[in-house]
Amino acid sequence: MALTGGGGAGNVAGGANPSGTSNSLVYLGDNKYAGWSGTAIATNGTNAPLFDFTTQTQAILAEITYMVNDIDLDDAKFIGLEISINGELIGNIVDNSSSARSLGTLLTPLRIAFPAQSRIVIEGTTNDTSDITVSAVIIGKGV
């Protein structure tokens, strides 16, 4: 069963092998959850919506892996994630390394706990004026 969330193509739990993209998480059984955001475009002033879901009766210990396309940031630029819980921004995790990144670069995974019965919104963010394609994967376990 998918956690409740916004639009996008819904992940359908077809046995132990769900497919598709969505901005929700999918319950895989055995207290495990997973989701892929699909790709979205972040650019200066416009965040890229990646996930928007509501946890159920259990907290979820999760790991978020954030991916970007080919980019080469200069010294004053950054890419990152904004994470909100129940409408409150709790973190802005950024990478401002000026080294070039190749297609599909994985940034350092982030471990986080999502509280029970809470709306979680995760967006890609940047101050670069170029369009940057971003996506994220979440895996987690209910506790």
C-alpha positions in Angstrom: 0.0 0.0 0.0 1.4 3.4 -0.9 1.7 6.1 1.7 -0.7 8.9 1.0 0.8 11.6 -1.1 0.5 14.1 -3.9 0.1 13.3 -7.6 2.4 11.6 -10.0 2.2 8.1 -11.3 1.3 6.0 -8.4 3.4 3.1 -7.4 1.4 -0.1 -7.4 2.5 -2.7 -4.9 2.6 -5.8 -7.1 3.9 -8.4 -4.8 7.5 -7.7 -3.7 8.3 -5.9 -6.9 6.6 -2.5 -7.2 7.4 -0.4 -10.2 6.9 3.2 -11.5 7.7 6.6 -10.1 5.9 8.7 -7.6 6.4 11.3 -5.0 5.1 8.8 -2.3 6.7 5.8 -0.6 5.6 2.3 -1.2 5.2 -0.3 1.5 7.1 -3.4 0.5 6.1 -5.7 3.3 8.1 -6.7 6.4 8.0 -3.1 7.6 10.0 -1.8 4.7 9.4 1.2 2.4 11.0 2.5 -0.8 10.4 5.2 -3.4 11.9 6.9 -6.3 10.9 10.5 -7.1 11.4 10.4 -10.8 13.3 13.3 -12.3 12.5 17.0 -11.8 14.1 20.3 -12.7 15.6 22.6 -10.1 16.8 26.1 -11.1 17.5 29.3 -9.2 14.3 30.3 -7.5 12.3 27.2 -8.4 12.6 24.1 -6.3 12.1 20.6 -7.8 9.4 18.7 -6.0 10.7 15.2 -5.2 8.5 13.7 -2.4 5.3 14.7 -0.7 3.8 12.0 1.5 2.2 11.4 4.9 3.6 8.7 7.2 1.1 6.4 8.8 1.1 5.1 12.4 4.8 4.3 12.5 7.9 6.4 12.3 10.3 5.6 9.5 14.0 5.4 9.7 15.1 6.3 6.2 18.0 6.9 3.9 17.7 9.5 1.1 20.1 9.3 -1.9 20.0 12.4 -4.0 21.2 12.4 -7.6 22.0 15.1 -10.1 22.7 15.4 -13.8 25.9 16.7 -15.4 26.7 20.0 -13.6 29.8 22.1 -13.0 29.1 24.5 -10.2 31.2 27.6 -9.7 32.4 28.6 -6.2 29.2 30.6 -5.3 26.7 27.9 -6.3 25.1 25.0 -4.5 22.7 22.1 -5.0 20.8 20.4 -2.2 17.6 19.2 -0.6 15.0 21.0 1.5 13.1 18.8 3.9 9.9 19.9 5.6 7.9 18.1 8.2 4.3 19.3 8.7 5.0 22.5 6.8 8.1 23.4 8.8 11.5 23.5 7.1 13.7 21.3 9.2 16.8 21.1 7.0 18.5 22.4 4.0 21.2 20.0 3.1 23.6 21.5 0.5 26.6 20.5 -1.5 28.7 23.5 -2.7 31.7 21.6 -4.1 32.9 23.3 -7.2 34.0 20.0 -8.8 32.2 18.8 -11.9 29.8 15.9 -11.5 28.9 13.4 -14.2 25.5 12.2 -15.1 23.8 10.3 -12.3 26.2 11.5 -9.6 25.1 10.4 -6.1 25.5 12.8 -3.3 26.3 11.5 0.2 23.2 9.6 1.4 21.3 11.3 4.3 19.9 9.2 7.2 16.8 10.7 8.8 13.9 9.7 10.9 10.4 10.7 9.7 7.9 10.9 12.6 4.6 9.0 12.5 1.5 10.7 11.1 3.5 13.6 9.6 3.5 15.2 6.2 7.0 15.0 4.6 7.9 17.2 1.7 11.4 16.9 0.0 12.5 19.3 -2.7 15.7 19.7 -4.8 17.1 23.2 -4.6 19.9 25.2 -6.2 21.0 28.8 -6.7 22.4 27.9 -10.2 20.7 29.7 -13.1 21.0 26.5 -15.3 18.3 23.8 -15.2 19.6 20.9 -13.1 17.8 17.6 -13.3 17.5 16.0 -9.9 16.0 12.8 -8.4 16.0 11.0 -5.1 15.5 7.5 -3.8 14.3 6.8 -0.3 14.6 3.4 1.5 13.4 2.9 5.0 12.0 0.7 7.8 9.1 1.4 10.0 9.8 1.5 13.8 
